[in-house]
Amino acid sequence: MQNGEVIEMFERYLTEDKKASANTLSSYLRDIRQLAEFLDSQTEHGLVDADAEDLGEYIAMLRGNGKSVATVSRSIASIKCLYSHLFIKQLITVNPAQGLIPDKNTQKLPEILTSKEVELLLEQPECIDPKGYRDKAMLELLYATGIRVTELIELNISDVNLSAGVIRCQSRNKERFIPMYSAAVKALSDYITLVRPQMILLPDEQSLFVNVSGERMSRQGFWKIVKHYQKKAGIEKDITPHTLRHSFAAHLLENGADIHAIQEMLGHADISSTHMYSQLVKKQLKDVYNKAHPRA
């Protein structure tokens, strides 16, 4: 079902079933159209096949762009209303908006890890068995490039250029080439050379990262991997696979990288999406100041 059809159906539902006021109708439809535009420019998904990660990134973008608590909360209400309707109509099997929680009083920015926490997390996989090599490569690659989890698991072996130290990331009809630091190149090289041939089920398997069955890794599978190493590292922050993407961007910006270069690496069509990380860096500096300054 195309986005336009979804929006038309939602409008009928709000008008005929919910008897929504003119203001509510206008606001909810505007919110969903903006979400559809975001999905179209930033992901490979439409409204019907958007997932929890897509919606979470959209809400994080709104917050990062300085939208008020009331605006973000209303957007979440609009999105939850849409996906509840789609779920009831059995047009989706899982409600991706179920975990969205409106802000109460303060604006929330995405959680990021400190450089030390990142190092601690990346140290956890032990390269003593195939799973350890694979997990090490996945975590290093995610932090090295800042790609989305969906993009990570959709990588094929042909998307890696170890000699050049880059990966090719394709999204819709766009492709971008992202460099990797040396430790990520080594982890990926070890996995591809020593481990992947043993793990793949079929000789012509194209997936870069595979599960224990030898088939392409799923998002749910990688989510469990991240949670496992978070617990092992003793990191109390609520880490998701997307946390490493946020940390990648914030750390680059903090260390002087050009925001347009970060935009290119993240694959943001609109620079306003990338400006969210300026807010993260400012907040982190303020937190450090408040903790360290003797008169703060």
Contacts in CASP RR format, 6 or more apart in sequence:
PFRMAT RR
TARGET T0000
AUTHOR 0000-0000-0000
METHOD contacts of the structure
MODEL  1
MQNGEVIEMFERYLTEDKKASANTLSSYLRDIRQLAEFLDSQTEHGLVDA
DAEDLGEYIAMLRGNGKSVATVSRSIASIKCLYSHLFIKQLITVNPAQGL
IPDKNTQKLPEILTSKEVELLLEQPECIDPKGYRDKAMLELLYATGIRVT
ELIELNISDVNLSAGVIRCQSRNKERFIPMYSAAVKALSDYITLVRPQMI
LLPDEQSLFVNVSGERMSRQGFWKIVKHYQKKAGIEKDITPHTLRHSFAA
HLLENGADIHAIQEMLGHADISSTHMYSQLVKKQLKDVYNKAHPRA
1 47 0 8 1.000
1 48 0 8 1.000
1 91 0 8 1.000
3 36 0 8 1.000
3 39 0 8 1.000
3 40 0 8 1.000
3 46 0 8 1.000
3 47 0 8 1.000
4 36 0 8 1.000
6 32 0 8 1.000
6 36 0 8 1.000
6 47 0 8 1.000
6 48 0 8 1.000
6 82 0 8 1.000
6 86 0 8 1.000
7 29 0 8 1.000
7 32 0 8 1.000
7 33 0 8 1.000
7 36 0 8 1.000
7 47 0 8 1.000
10 28 0 8 1.000
10 29 0 8 1.000
10 32 0 8 1.000
10 82 0 8 1.000
10 85 0 8 1.000
11 25 0 8 1.000
11 29 0 8 1.000
13 85 0 8 1.000
14 20 0 8 1.000
14 24 0 8 1.000
14 25 0 8 1.000
14 28 0 8 1.000
14 29 0 8 1.000
14 81 0 8 1.000
15 25 0 8 1.000
20 28 0 8 1.000
27 74 0 8 1.000
27 78 0 8 1.000
28 77 0 8 1.000
28 78 0 8 1.000
28 81 0 8 1.000
28 82 0 8 1.000
31 74 0 8 1.000
31 75 0 8 1.000
31 78 0 8 1.000
31 79 0 8 1.000
32 47 0 8 1.000
32 78 0 8 1.000
32 79 0 8 1.000
32 82 0 8 1.000
34 75 0 8 1.000
35 47 0 8 1.000
35 50 0 8 1.000
35 55 0 8 1.000
35 58 0 8 1.000
35 75 0 8 1.000
35 79 0 8 1.000
36 46 0 8 1.000
36 47 0 8 1.000
38 58 0 8 1.000
38 61 0 8 1.000
39 45 0 8 1.000
39 46 0 8 1.000
39 47 0 8 1.000
39 50 0 8 1.000
39 54 0 8 1.000
39 58 0 8 1.000
40 46 0 8 1.000
41 269 0 8 1.000
41 270 0 8 1.000
42 54 0 8 1.000
42 57 0 8 1.000
42 58 0 8 1.000
42 267 0 8 1.000
42 268 0 8 1.000
42 269 0 8 1.000
42 273 0 8 1.000
43 50 0 8 1.000
43 54 0 8 1.000
43 148 0 8 1.000
43 150 0 8 1.000
43 171 0 8 1.000
44 150 0 8 1.000
44 171 0 8 1.000
44 172 0 8 1.000
45 51 0 8 1.000
45 54 0 8 1.000
47 82 0 8 1.000
47 86 0 8 1.000
48 86 0 8 1.000
48 91 0 8 1.000
48 92 0 8 1.000
49 92 0 8 1.000
50 96 0 8 1.000
51 96 0 8 1.000
51 150 0 8 1.000
51 219 0 8 1.000
52 96 0 8 1.000
52 97 0 8 1.000
52 98 0 8 1.000
52 99 0 8 1.000
53 148 0 8 1.000
53 149 0 8 1.000
53 150 0 8 1.000
53 219 0 8 1.000
53 241 0 8 1.000
53 242 0 8 1.000
54 96 0 8 1.000
55 79 0 8 1.000
55 96 0 8 1.000
55 97 0 8 1.000
55 100 0 8 1.000
56 100 0 8 1.000
56 242 0 8 1.000
57 148 0 8 1.000
57 242 0 8 1.000
59 72 0 8 1.000
59 75 0 8 1.000
59 76 0 8 1.000
59 100 0 8 1.000
60 109 0 8 1.000
60 110 0 8 1.000
60 246 0 8 1.000
60 276 0 8 1.000
61 272 0 8 1.000
61 273 0 8 1.000
61 276 0 8 1.000
62 71 0 8 1.000
62 72 0 8 1.000
62 75 0 8 1.000
63 72 0 8 1.000
63 103 0 8 1.000
63 107 0 8 1.000
63 108 0 8 1.000
63 109 0 8 1.000
63 110 0 8 1.000
63 276 0 8 1.000
64 107 0 8 1.000
64 109 0 8 1.000
64 275 0 8 1.000
64 276 0 8 1.000
64 279 0 8 1.000
65 272 0 8 1.000
65 273 0 8 1.000
65 275 0 8 1.000
65 276 0 8 1.000
66 107 0 8 1.000
66 279 0 8 1.000
67 75 0 8 1.000
68 107 0 8 1.000
69 103 0 8 1.000
69 104 0 8 1.000
69 105 0 8 1.000
69 106 0 8 1.000
69 107 0 8 1.000
72 102 0 8 1.000
72 103 0 8 1.000
72 107 0 8 1.000
73 102 0 8 1.000
73 103 0 8 1.000
76 97 0 8 1.000
76 100 0 8 1.000
76 101 0 8 1.000
76 102 0 8 1.000
77 102 0 8 1.000
79 97 0 8 1.000
79 100 0 8 1.000
80 97 0 8 1.000
80 98 0 8 1.000
80 100 0 8 1.000
82 97 0 8 1.000
83 92 0 8 1.000
83 95 0 8 1.000
83 96 0 8 1.000
83 97 0 8 1.000
83 98 0 8 1.000
84 95 0 8 1.000
84 97 0 8 1.000
86 92 0 8 1.000
86 95 0 8 1.000
87 94 0 8 1.000
87 95 0 8 1.000
109 276 0 8 1.000
109 279 0 8 1.000
109 280 0 8 1.000
109 283 0 8 1.000
110 242 0 8 1.000
110 243 0 8 1.000
110 246 0 8 1.000
110 276 0 8 1.000
110 280 0 8 1.000
111 237 0 8 1.000
111 238 0 8 1.000
111 239 0 8 1.000
111 243 0 8 1.000
111 246 0 8 1.000
112 243 0 8 1.000
112 246 0 8 1.000
112 247 0 8 1.000
112 250 0 8 1.000
112 251 0 8 1.000
112 280 0 8 1.000
112 284 0 8 1.000
113 121 0 8 1.000
113 235 0 8 1.000
113 237 0 8 1.000
113 239 0 8 1.000
113 243 0 8 1.000
113 244 0 8 1.000
113 247 0 8 1.000
115 251 0 8 1.000
117 233 0 8 1.000
117 235 0 8 1.000
117 237 0 8 1.000
118 143 0 8 1.000
118 244 0 8 1.000
118 247 0 8 1.000
118 251 0 8 1.000
120 233 0 8 1.000
120 234 0 8 1.000
120 235 0 8 1.000
121 139 0 8 1.000
121 229 0 8 1.000
121 230 0 8 1.000
121 233 0 8 1.000
121 235 0 8 1.000
121 239 0 8 1.000
122 136 0 8 1.000
122 139 0 8 1.000
122 140 0 8 1.000
122 143 0 8 1.000
123 233 0 8 1.000
124 229 0 8 1.000
124 232 0 8 1.000
124 233 0 8 1.000
125 132 0 8 1.000
125 133 0 8 1.000
125 135 0 8 1.000
125 136 0 8 1.000
125 139 0 8 1.000
125 229 0 8 1.000
126 132 0 8 1.000
127 133 0 8 1.000
127 136 0 8 1.000
127 190 0 8 1.000
130 195 0 8 1.000
130 198 0 8 1.000
130 199 0 8 1.000
131 212 0 8 1.000
133 187 0 8 1.000
133 190 0 8 1.000
133 191 0 8 1.000
133 194 0 8 1.000
133 195 0 8 1.000
134 191 0 8 1.000
134 195 0 8 1.000
134 196 0 8 1.000
134 199 0 8 1.000
134 209 0 8 1.000
134 210 0 8 1.000
135 225 0 8 1.000
135 229 0 8 1.000
136 187 0 8 1.000
136 190 0 8 1.000
136 191 0 8 1.000
137 184 0 8 1.000
137 187 0 8 1.000
137 188 0 8 1.000
137 190 0 8 1.000
137 191 0 8 1.000
137 192 0 8 1.000
137 209 0 8 1.000
138 152 0 8 1.000
138 209 0 8 1.000
138 217 0 8 1.000
138 222 0 8 1.000
138 225 0 8 1.000
139 225 0 8 1.000
139 226 0 8 1.000
139 229 0 8 1.000
139 244 0 8 1.000
140 183 0 8 1.000
140 184 0 8 1.000
140 187 0 8 1.000
140 188 0 8 1.000
141 147 0 8 1.000
141 152 0 8 1.000
141 167 0 8 1.000
141 180 0 8 1.000
141 184 0 8 1.000
141 187 0 8 1.000
141 188 0 8 1.000
142 149 0 8 1.000
142 152 0 8 1.000
142 241 0 8 1.000
142 244 0 8 1.000
142 245 0 8 1.000
142 248 0 8 1.000
143 184 0 8 1.000
143 244 0 8 1.000
143 247 0 8 1.000
143 248 0 8 1.000
144 180 0 8 1.000
144 181 0 8 1.000
144 183 0 8 1.000
144 184 0 8 1.000
144 248 0 8 1.000
145 167 0 8 1.000
145 169 0 8 1.000
145 178 0 8 1.000
145 179 0 8 1.000
145 180 0 8 1.000
145 184 0 8 1.000
145 248 0 8 1.000
145 265 0 8 1.000
146 178 0 8 1.000
146 244 0 8 1.000
146 245 0 8 1.000
146 248 0 8 1.000
146 249 0 8 1.000
146 265 0 8 1.000
146 266 0 8 1.000
147 167 0 8 1.000
147 169 0 8 1.000
147 178 0 8 1.000
147 245 0 8 1.000
148 242 0 8 1.000
148 245 0 8 1.000
149 219 0 8 1.000
149 222 0 8 1.000
149 223 0 8 1.000
149 241 0 8 1.000
149 242 0 8 1.000
149 245 0 8 1.000
150 219 0 8 1.000
151 169 0 8 1.000
151 171 0 8 1.000
152 209 0 8 1.000
152 222 0 8 1.000
152 241 0 8 1.000
153 207 0 8 1.000
153 209 0 8 1.000
153 216 0 8 1.000
153 217 0 8 1.000
153 218 0 8 1.000
153 219 0 8 1.000
153 222 0 8 1.000
154 216 0 8 1.000
155 167 0 8 1.000
155 169 0 8 1.000
155 207 0 8 1.000
155 208 0 8 1.000
155 209 0 8 1.000
156 206 0 8 1.000
156 207 0 8 1.000
156 208 0 8 1.000
157 192 0 8 1.000
157 196 0 8 1.000
157 206 0 8 1.000
157 207 0 8 1.000
157 208 0 8 1.000
158 206 0 8 1.000
159 167 0 8 1.000
159 168 0 8 1.000
159 169 0 8 1.000
159 170 0 8 1.000
159 208 0 8 1.000
160 167 0 8 1.000
160 168 0 8 1.000
160 188 0 8 1.000
160 192 0 8 1.000
160 208 0 8 1.000
161 167 0 8 1.000
161 168 0 8 1.000
162 185 0 8 1.000
162 188 0 8 1.000
162 189 0 8 1.000
162 192 0 8 1.000
165 179 0 8 1.000
165 180 0 8 1.000
165 185 0 8 1.000
166 177 0 8 1.000
166 178 0 8 1.000
166 179 0 8 1.000
166 180 0 8 1.000
167 177 0 8 1.000
167 178 0 8 1.000
167 180 0 8 1.000
168 175 0 8 1.000
168 176 0 8 1.000
168 177 0 8 1.000
169 175 0 8 1.000
169 176 0 8 1.000
169 177 0 8 1.000
169 178 0 8 1.000
169 267 0 8 1.000
171 267 0 8 1.000
174 267 0 8 1.000
176 264 0 8 1.000
176 265 0 8 1.000
176 267 0 8 1.000
178 265 0 8 1.000
180 188 0 8 1.000
192 208 0 8 1.000
196 208 0 8 1.000
196 210 0 8 1.000
199 210 0 8 1.000
199 212 0 8 1.000
199 214 0 8 1.000
200 207 0 8 1.000
200 210 0 8 1.000
200 214 0 8 1.000
201 210 0 8 1.000
201 213 0 8 1.000
201 214 0 8 1.000
201 215 0 8 1.000
205 214 0 8 1.000
205 215 0 8 1.000
207 215 0 8 1.000
207 216 0 8 1.000
207 217 0 8 1.000
209 216 0 8 1.000
209 217 0 8 1.000
209 222 0 8 1.000
210 216 0 8 1.000
210 217 0 8 1.000
211 217 0 8 1.000
211 218 0 8 1.000
211 221 0 8 1.000
219 241 0 8 1.000
222 241 0 8 1.000
223 240 0 8 1.000
223 241 0 8 1.000
226 239 0 8 1.000
226 240 0 8 1.000
226 241 0 8 1.000
227 239 0 8 1.000
230 237 0 8 1.000
230 239 0 8 1.000
237 243 0 8 1.000
245 266 0 8 1.000
246 277 0 8 1.000
246 280 0 8 1.000
249 262 0 8 1.000
249 266 0 8 1.000
249 274 0 8 1.000
249 277 0 8 1.000
250 277 0 8 1.000
250 280 0 8 1.000
250 281 0 8 1.000
250 284 0 8 1.000
252 261 0 8 1.000
252 262 0 8 1.000
253 259 0 8 1.000
253 262 0 8 1.000
253 277 0 8 1.000
253 278 0 8 1.000
253 281 0 8 1.000
254 281 0 8 1.000
254 284 0 8 1.000
259 271 0 8 1.000
259 274 0 8 1.000
259 275 0 8 1.000
259 277 0 8 1.000
259 278 0 8 1.000
260 271 0 8 1.000
262 274 0 8 1.000
262 277 0 8 1.000
263 271 0 8 1.000
263 273 0 8 1.000
263 274 0 8 1.000
266 273 0 8 1.000
266 274 0 8 1.000
268 274 0 8 1.000
289 296 0 8 1.000
290 296 0 8 1.000
END
